Amino acid sequence: MSAEAADREAATSSRPCTPPQTSWFEFLLEEALLEQHLQKASPDPPPVQLIVQFLEQASKPSVNEQNQVQPPPDNKRNRILKLLALKVAAHLKWDLDVLEKSLSVPVLNMLLNELLCISKVPPGTKHVDVDLSSLPPTTAMAILLYNRWAIRTIVQSSFPVKQVKPGPPQLNVMNQMQQEKELTENILKVLKEQAADSILVLERALKLNKDLYVHTIRTLDLLAMEPGMVNGETENSTAGLKISAEEIQCQVCYDLGAIYFQQGSTNAAVHENAKEKFFKTKELIAKNGSSSLHFTIDEERLAGYCQACGVLTSSSDDASQQATPYSQIHSCMKSGNYQDLVKIFLEDNLTLSLPVQFRQSVLRELFQKAQQGNDALDEVCFKVCVCNTVCDVLQGRIIDIQFCQLFLKPNKEKIDFLLEVCSRSINLENASEVLKRKMAAFLKNLCLGLEDLQLVFMISSHELFIKLLKDDERKLLIDQMRKRSPRINLCTKPVTSFYDIPASASVNIGQLEHQLILSVDPWRIRQILIELHGMTSERQFWTISNKWEVPNVYGNVILGIKDNLTRDLVYILMAKGLHCCAIKDFVHAKQLFAACLELVTEFSPKLRQVMLNEMLLLDIYTHEAGAGVSGERPPSDLISRVRGYLEMRVPDIPLRQVIAEECVAFLLNWRENEYLTMQVPLPLVQTNPYVKLGQLLAATCKELPGPKESRRTAKDLWEVVVQICSVSNQHKRGNDGRVSLIKHRESTLGIMYRSELLSFIKKLREDIVNDIAAEHISIWPSSIPNLQSVDFEAVAVTVKELVSYALTINANNHFWLIIQADIYFATNQYSAALHYYLQAGAVCSDFFNKMVPPDVYTDQVIKRMIKCCSLLNCHTQVAILCQFLREVDYKTAFKALQEQNSHDAMDSYYEYIWDVTILEYLTYLHHKRGETDKRQIAIKAIGQTELNASNPEEVLQLAAQRRKKKFLQAMAKLYF
């Protein structure tokens, strides 16, 4: 007899079929012992979990003799399983709070539909069309239970859910979770479409004013009996567990209030309905007492709802509700009384009664209104943000980024208000030392972050600041400010206000210095310096900001200028121009450099050439950041100037190394290989390391099509790079005459340092990176003569930097992806290595829809993927990958399958195995372990006709290729 026939016979027998599950399940299938199990003090598993087990068994699809999946049969076995699930819910007294916490939406939906079915509610009938008063009590109660659950589920779905941190990726678990998520979304969609009907059914239930009954285990037994045996008891009003009319009204009012409150976010008038229902619930609880209720209500949540409704609805007769800070804030927001709103926040900084989440939500609402075009709210946003920030400081929380953004441009008014909030938020007489320390640290950090000295004086001279910081702390702060800028001179003695100090020459100088620091207009800079030098001749104004930096090679020449005004002007113009260039403000940089060039042309040919060189570098940066991004070639004039700079032979001109570096990179990026290999002067190659390196790179790229020539140029390039990555030993002769090794140092034989090589490589763009990519590995020498002198750690760092940079330029180069994967493999980062091995295969096979080229997935790559999976305890993946090798590695595959502690999806991967030998071994292994279900899966995989050994070779290859594709796509979903 077949397994299917046996199952059918068991289903039609007088005794229910017991599914071959765990022992406790077989035990519970005996109806007579179910109630005994439920009456235990602590049944194992918990009763609510039995519902899941029973319904899962009852809803399992069947498979007919043609191997076709059919819906669950309506046989005696499944009816008994459903009845058992209903009995468990009856044991729990149909408490929705308990059921909702433990059952998913699809399971609870199935359970309540079974309740409707067994309660004789006609299928397909709209509940809104049914007269509840004419129905039997248990039938009416079943309809109420379903519709209460429907609106409760809608309300619950509107709340944010904290995402559970997933464990190790398992394909079968992920598929199951996705299916449950889709099913839940479909059920929610239907419930929301029927929400209006459910609300109407519950509103009518409030008018019933009669007791109802809910099914118990006994009434469910009676309903399950044969029709001829029913004595009519279930139709009268005494069957089941009695639920009083007051209890029903209390719970229905609460559920209706919740759905009305949720809908009130789009319809303010509905909040009145919510308020009515919640206050009615409170009255019923006060009247009957919460302990007498059959259905429990979260009274803390109810109180929160009532308070929120009192805030959101106008209630002139309820003074207690209006007196709360929440209602006052809501009233201020509604009426636009923002002055009082700020006052409430300011007063609450002492009492700290408002939760931080509520404070943030009010601020978010103000920001939204301000972004909609209400500019007057900008100041209100700042004031509320300051109140929240000071509150955060006192409670030890991190300062919000919004405060930093609003304080980017501080002024006197903002500082005044901030100091007012700080003063009113702390009572110095009663405050603890911890609070004082927090406030002092906040004010001190605020001073260190301000650039405007006037604003610093406002804070440091304030009464609160002086009381909170001790004398030594104030002195330390002043020292820190002086280090930041040598021209700051803070007074340690308290003064009433900076603005009370009468204007003097020193104040005017300070104001002019401040303007000089901020200005980027060359003519305004010149005018300010003339005024400053007219006031005093003893100052060196190029020193007033530590951010004005000029390279040492230029500084020595500039500081040699005798005229003080000219020296300051040249230094500041160049420093500001270099700063603008660094922050990519090329327009102002060009203006500043042009003014400086015009100035130095009058008296210094040396500085004139310096400025021409800097303007060349600026033009290179401007083109690369502008037209060069879209691939537009630079003008021929710019290329000529770059060549002219490299060939320049003017003596005693200070040169910056970065200019030569950028010029060579510029020529390489724009394919000026002919110039670098044939036209560049030989002395320049011998004296400029960047030109030499550029020539070797250009020659190697140019000669790639010809293997013989490229091998010669590639060998020269190889030797240069090896020398850069080599180390040298230093020796020291001791007093006894012995020579001892001190340590390794970077070799001086290389044409440049390793850091300079890395910096130069990162200036090369996509074309060059592709030209020297890993696919040209054959052109390099296969051995290094002086191997012990090579610093392999330096080589590793260089390769890592180069590969990371190359992938930012071309993320789809599979050779670079394989190298990145090998790097992770070598450093024991196996999950990351698998990610890049799979990505390399995906980019060259249209996400595995085509065959991965064999030169990408070589045996070496596959073996490394196997080791990664093995060390990640994904042993089934190991066995599948063993099939990818040219010669299937049965030894490794069998050893992996013997592992029982596997972190992958195990038997759900069997469909990806095409090697019959491995499948036969799996069958033997599961039989030996007594794992019948898994053995059947393996047998089913072997039995597929396309794996028959008698098939033509092309059929077998097609079957293997199809399984390879599916397996690699499944792996990619796990590791991408």
PERA-V536245 format. One record per residue. N is the residue number from 0. SS is DSSP state (hx for helix, st for strand, lp for the rest). NEAR is the number of other C-alpha atoms within 12 Angstrom. Layout:
N/SS/NEAR
N/SS/NEAR
//
This chain:
0/lp/8
1/lp/10
2/hx/13
3/hx/16
4/hx/15
5/hx/13
6/hx/25
7/hx/24
8/hx/19
9/hx/20
10/hx/26
11/hx/19
12/lp/15
13/lp/12
14/lp/16
15/lp/25
16/lp/29
17/lp/28
18/lp/27
19/lp/15
20/lp/17
21/lp/13
22/hx/14
23/hx/21
24/hx/29
25/hx/21
26/hx/19
27/hx/35
28/lp/34
29/lp/23
30/hx/26
31/hx/14
32/hx/17
33/hx/29
34/hx/27
35/hx/19
36/hx/26
37/hx/29
38/lp/16
39/lp/15
40/lp/11
41/lp/12
42/lp/19
43/lp/17
44/lp/20
45/lp/24
46/hx/36
47/hx/38
48/hx/28
49/hx/37
50/hx/38
51/hx/33
52/hx/31
53/hx/36
54/hx/37
55/hx/24
56/hx/31
57/hx/34
58/lp/26
59/lp/20
60/lp/18
61/st/24
62/st/18
63/lp/18
64/lp/13
65/lp/9
66/lp/11
67/lp/10
68/st/13
69/st/15
70/lp/15
71/lp/21
72/lp/22
73/lp/20
74/lp/25
75/hx/25
76/hx/34
77/hx/34
78/hx/30
79/hx/35
80/hx/40
81/hx/37
82/hx/40
83/hx/44
84/hx/44
85/hx/47
86/hx/41
87/hx/41
88/hx/41
89/hx/35
90/hx/34
91/lp/30
92/lp/28
93/lp/38
94/lp/26
95/hx/35
96/hx/27
97/hx/24
98/hx/34
99/hx/26
100/hx/16
101/hx/21
102/lp/27
103/lp/25
104/hx/32
105/hx/29
106/hx/34
107/hx/37
108/hx/33
109/hx/28
110/hx/43
111/hx/39
112/hx/29
113/hx/35
114/hx/39
115/hx/30
116/hx/27
117/hx/30
118/lp/37
119/lp/26
120/lp/30
121/lp/19
122/lp/15
123/lp/13
124/lp/14
125/lp/18
126/hx/33
127/hx/24
128/hx/17
129/lp/24
130/lp/23
131/hx/30
132/hx/22
133/hx/14
134/lp/25
135/lp/31
136/hx/36
137/hx/40
138/hx/36
139/hx/39
140/hx/42
141/hx/35
142/hx/45
143/hx/45
144/hx/42
145/hx/38
146/hx/40
147/hx/42
148/hx/38
149/hx/40
150/hx/41
151/hx/36
152/hx/38
153/hx/35
154/hx/27
155/hx/21
156/hx/22
157/lp/18
158/lp/12
159/lp/8
160/lp/8
161/lp/6
162/lp/6
163/lp/6
164/lp/7
165/lp/10
166/lp/12
167/lp/19
168/lp/27
169/lp/27
170/hx/28
171/hx/21
172/hx/20
173/hx/21
174/hx/18
175/hx/14
176/hx/17
177/hx/14
178/hx/15
179/hx/18
180/hx/17
181/hx/16
182/hx/20
183/hx/25
184/hx/20
185/hx/17
186/hx/25
187/hx/27
188/hx/17
189/hx/20
190/hx/29
191/hx/25
192/hx/16
193/lp/22
194/hx/30
195/hx/24
196/hx/26
197/hx/36
198/hx/35
199/hx/27
200/hx/34
201/hx/40
202/hx/30
203/hx/28
204/hx/37
205/lp/30
206/lp/20
207/lp/26
208/lp/19
209/lp/24
210/lp/28
211/st/35
212/st/37
213/st/42
214/lp/42
215/lp/31
216/hx/31
217/hx/24
218/hx/32
219/hx/35
220/hx/27
221/hx/26
222/hx/33
223/hx/27
224/lp/19
225/lp/10
226/hx/10
227/hx/10
228/hx/12
229/lp/16
230/lp/15
231/lp/17
232/hx/20
233/hx/30
234/hx/24
235/lp/17
236/lp/24
237/lp/21
238/lp/29
239/lp/34
240/st/27
241/st/24
242/st/31
243/lp/24
244/hx/26
245/hx/33
246/hx/34
247/hx/39
248/hx/39
249/hx/39
250/hx/43
251/hx/43
252/hx/41
253/hx/44
254/hx/44
255/hx/44
256/hx/41
257/hx/41
258/hx/40
259/hx/35
260/hx/40
261/hx/31
262/hx/26
263/lp/23
264/lp/17
265/lp/11
266/lp/16
267/lp/20
268/lp/20
269/hx/24
270/hx/32
271/hx/26
272/hx/31
273/hx/37
274/hx/38
275/hx/26
276/hx/34
277/hx/39
278/hx/30
279/hx/27
280/hx/39
281/hx/31
282/hx/22
283/hx/27
284/hx/31
285/hx/17
286/hx/16
287/hx/19
288/lp/20
289/hx/22
290/hx/15
291/hx/18
292/lp/26
293/lp/29
294/lp/29
295/lp/27
296/lp/31
297/lp/19
298/hx/21
299/hx/12
300/hx/17
301/hx/31
302/hx/21
303/hx/21
304/hx/31
305/hx/33
306/hx/30
307/hx/34
308/hx/38
309/hx/36
310/hx/33
311/hx/33
312/lp/31
313/lp/23
314/lp/21
315/lp/14
316/lp/11
317/lp/16
318/hx/14
319/hx/16
320/hx/26
321/hx/25
322/lp/20
323/lp/21
324/hx/32
325/hx/31
326/hx/30
327/hx/33
328/hx/34
329/hx/33
330/hx/27
331/hx/25
332/hx/26
333/hx/19
334/hx/13
335/lp/20
336/lp/18
337/hx/29
338/hx/21
339/hx/22
340/hx/32
341/hx/35
342/hx/25
343/hx/34
344/hx/42
345/hx/35
346/hx/26
347/hx/29
348/hx/34
349/hx/28
350/hx/18
351/lp/24
352/lp/19
353/lp/27
354/lp/20
355/hx/25
356/hx/13
357/hx/19
358/hx/34
359/hx/26
360/hx/20
361/hx/31
362/hx/36
363/hx/22
364/hx/22
365/hx/33
366/hx/27
367/hx/17
368/hx/20
369/hx/19
370/hx/15
371/lp/13
372/lp/12
373/lp/16
374/lp/16
375/lp/18
376/hx/28
377/hx/23
378/hx/24
379/hx/34
380/hx/38
381/hx/36
382/hx/38
383/hx/42
384/hx/41
385/hx/40
386/hx/43
387/hx/45
388/hx/38
389/hx/42
390/hx/40
391/hx/29
392/hx/32
393/hx/34
394/lp/24
395/lp/18
396/lp/15
397/lp/18
398/lp/23
399/lp/22
400/hx/14
401/hx/22
402/hx/29
403/hx/19
404/hx/15
405/hx/23
406/lp/27
407/lp/17
408/lp/18
409/lp/27
410/lp/21
411/hx/22
412/hx/17
413/hx/27
414/hx/30
415/hx/22
416/hx/27
417/hx/37
418/hx/33
419/hx/26
420/hx/37
421/hx/39
422/hx/31
423/hx/24
424/lp/35
425/lp/35
426/lp/22
427/lp/23
428/lp/11
429/lp/12
430/lp/18
431/lp/15
432/hx/17
433/hx/18
434/hx/27
435/hx/31
436/hx/25
437/hx/27
438/hx/39
439/hx/34
440/hx/25
441/hx/32
442/hx/39
443/hx/31
444/hx/21
445/hx/31
446/hx/32
447/hx/28
448/hx/23
449/lp/27
450/lp/25
451/lp/29
452/hx/33
453/hx/29
454/hx/31
455/hx/35
456/hx/39
457/hx/38
458/hx/45
459/hx/43
460/lp/31
461/lp/29
462/hx/22
463/hx/30
464/hx/37
465/hx/29
466/hx/24
467/hx/35
468/lp/29
469/lp/20
470/hx/17
471/hx/13
472/hx/21
473/hx/30
474/hx/21
475/hx/18
476/hx/32
477/hx/29
478/hx/21
479/hx/21
480/hx/31
481/hx/21
482/hx/17
483/hx/23
484/lp/26
485/lp/20
486/lp/26
487/lp/29
488/lp/24
489/lp/30
490/lp/22
491/lp/22
492/lp/17
493/lp/21
494/lp/20
495/lp/16
496/lp/21
497/hx/23
498/hx/15
499/hx/12
500/lp/14
501/lp/11
502/lp/13
503/lp/11
504/hx/15
505/hx/18
506/hx/21
507/hx/18
508/hx/26
509/hx/25
510/hx/21
511/hx/27
512/hx/33
513/hx/26
514/hx/25
515/hx/34
516/hx/32
517/hx/22
518/lp/24
519/lp/31
520/lp/28
521/hx/34
522/hx/20
523/hx/21
524/hx/35
525/hx/31
526/hx/20
527/hx/32
528/hx/37
529/hx/24
530/hx/23
531/hx/33
532/hx/26
533/hx/16
534/hx/19
535/lp/18
536/lp/16
537/lp/11
538/lp/20
539/lp/25
540/hx/37
541/hx/36
542/hx/26
543/lp/30
544/lp/27
545/lp/21
546/lp/19
547/lp/27
548/lp/24
549/lp/27
550/lp/23
551/hx/15
552/hx/19
553/hx/30
554/hx/26
555/hx/16
556/hx/26
557/hx/36
558/lp/26
559/lp/17
560/lp/21
561/lp/13
562/lp/16
563/hx/25
564/hx/31
565/hx/29
566/hx/32
567/hx/36
568/hx/41
569/hx/46
570/hx/46
571/hx/43
572/hx/44
573/hx/43
574/hx/36
575/hx/40
576/hx/40
577/hx/35
578/hx/26
579/hx/29
580/hx/29
581/hx/18
582/lp/17
583/lp/22
584/lp/21
585/hx/30
586/hx/22
587/hx/27
588/hx/34
589/hx/34
590/hx/26
591/hx/39
592/hx/44
593/hx/30
594/hx/33
595/hx/42
596/hx/32
597/hx/23
598/hx/27
599/hx/29
600/lp/20
601/lp/14
602/lp/19
603/lp/22
604/hx/21
605/hx/24
606/hx/36
607/hx/30
608/hx/28
609/hx/34
610/hx/40
611/hx/32
612/hx/35
613/hx/41
614/hx/34
615/hx/34
616/hx/39
617/hx/38
618/hx/34
619/hx/38
620/hx/34
621/hx/27
622/hx/25
623/hx/31
624/hx/20
625/lp/17
626/hx/16
627/hx/20
628/hx/17
629/hx/11
630/lp/16
631/lp/15
632/lp/22
633/lp/29
634/lp/17
635/hx/14
636/hx/14
637/hx/26
638/hx/29
639/hx/20
640/hx/25
641/hx/38
642/hx/30
643/hx/22
644/hx/33
645/hx/40
646/hx/25
647/lp/23
648/lp/16
649/lp/16
650/lp/10
651/lp/15
652/lp/23
653/lp/27
654/lp/31
655/lp/22
656/hx/24
657/hx/26
658/hx/32
659/hx/36
660/hx/35
661/hx/36
662/hx/42
663/hx/46
664/hx/41
665/hx/42
666/hx/40
667/hx/40
668/hx/37
669/lp/33
670/lp/29
671/lp/32
672/hx/28
673/hx/22
674/hx/27
675/hx/38
676/hx/29
677/hx/16
678/hx/18
679/lp/29
680/lp/22
681/hx/18
682/hx/16
683/hx/26
684/hx/25
685/hx/15
686/hx/18
687/lp/29
688/hx/30
689/hx/38
690/hx/42
691/hx/33
692/hx/39
693/hx/44
694/hx/38
695/hx/35
696/hx/41
697/hx/39
698/hx/36
699/hx/37
700/hx/36
701/hx/30
702/lp/25
703/lp/27
704/lp/15
705/lp/16
706/hx/20
707/hx/16
708/hx/18
709/hx/29
710/hx/27
711/hx/21
712/hx/30
713/hx/34
714/hx/27
715/hx/24
716/hx/30
717/hx/29
718/hx/28
719/hx/28
720/hx/36
721/hx/36
722/hx/32
723/hx/34
724/lp/38
725/st/32
726/st/28
727/st/23
728/st/20
729/st/16
730/st/15
731/st/14
732/st/12
733/lp/11
734/lp/8
735/lp/8
736/lp/9
737/lp/10
738/st/13
739/st/14
740/st/14
741/st/13
742/st/13
743/st/17
744/st/21
745/st/27
746/lp/25
747/lp/18
748/lp/21
749/lp/28
750/lp/29
751/lp/30
752/lp/27
753/hx/32
754/hx/21
755/hx/25
756/hx/33
757/hx/27
758/hx/22
759/hx/35
760/hx/35
761/lp/28
762/lp/30
763/lp/35
764/lp/30
765/hx/27
766/hx/20
767/hx/31
768/hx/33
769/hx/27
770/hx/27
771/lp/35
772/lp/30
773/hx/24
774/hx/21
775/hx/23
776/hx/21
777/hx/17
778/hx/28
779/lp/28
780/lp/20
781/lp/14
782/lp/11
783/lp/17
784/lp/13
785/lp/15
786/hx/16
787/hx/15
788/hx/24
789/st/27
790/lp/26
791/hx/19
792/hx/16
793/hx/27
794/hx/24
795/hx/22
796/hx/19
797/hx/29
798/hx/28
799/hx/25
800/hx/25
801/hx/32
802/hx/35
803/hx/25
804/hx/27
805/hx/34
806/hx/29
807/hx/19
808/hx/21
809/lp/22
810/lp/25
811/lp/25
812/lp/31
813/hx/33
814/hx/36
815/hx/38
816/hx/40
817/hx/41
818/hx/34
819/hx/37
820/hx/36
821/hx/34
822/hx/29
823/hx/27
824/hx/28
825/hx/18
826/lp/16
827/lp/18
828/lp/23
829/hx/29
830/hx/33
831/hx/29
832/hx/35
833/hx/43
834/hx/30
835/hx/38
836/hx/45
837/hx/42
838/hx/38
839/hx/38
840/hx/41
841/hx/34
842/hx/28
843/lp/27
844/lp/23
845/lp/19
846/lp/26
847/lp/28
848/lp/20
849/lp/21
850/lp/27
851/lp/28
852/lp/19
853/lp/18
854/lp/18
855/lp/29
856/lp/32
857/lp/21
858/hx/22
859/hx/20
860/hx/32
861/hx/37
862/hx/31
863/hx/34
864/hx/43
865/hx/36
866/hx/31
867/hx/34
868/hx/36
869/hx/32
870/hx/24
871/lp/27
872/lp/28
873/lp/37
874/hx/34
875/hx/42
876/hx/47
877/hx/45
878/hx/47
879/hx/46
880/hx/43
881/hx/38
882/lp/35
883/lp/38
884/lp/27
885/lp/16
886/lp/15
887/lp/25
888/lp/25
889/hx/26
890/hx/18
891/hx/27
892/hx/35
893/hx/28
894/hx/21
895/hx/36
896/hx/36
897/hx/25
898/lp/23
899/lp/20
900/lp/17
901/lp/25
902/lp/26
903/lp/35
904/lp/29
905/hx/34
906/hx/36
907/hx/25
908/hx/35
909/hx/36
910/hx/35
911/hx/40
912/lp/44
913/lp/40
914/lp/39
915/hx/32
916/hx/27
917/hx/37
918/hx/38
919/hx/27
920/hx/28
921/hx/39
922/hx/31
923/hx/23
924/hx/26
925/hx/24
926/hx/19
927/hx/14
928/hx/15
929/lp/13
930/lp/18
931/hx/19
932/hx/18
933/hx/26
934/hx/25
935/hx/23
936/hx/27
937/hx/35
938/hx/28
939/hx/23
940/hx/31
941/hx/28
942/lp/19
943/lp/22
944/hx/17
945/hx/25
946/hx/31
947/lp/20
948/lp/20
949/lp/11
950/lp/15
951/lp/14
952/hx/14
953/hx/14
954/hx/18
955/hx/22
956/hx/21
957/hx/19
958/hx/27
959/hx/27
960/hx/27
961/hx/24
962/hx/31
963/hx/34
964/hx/29
965/hx/26
966/hx/35
967/hx/39
968/hx/26
969/hx/30
970/hx/38
971/hx/27
972/hx/21
973/hx/28
974/hx/23
975/lp/21
//
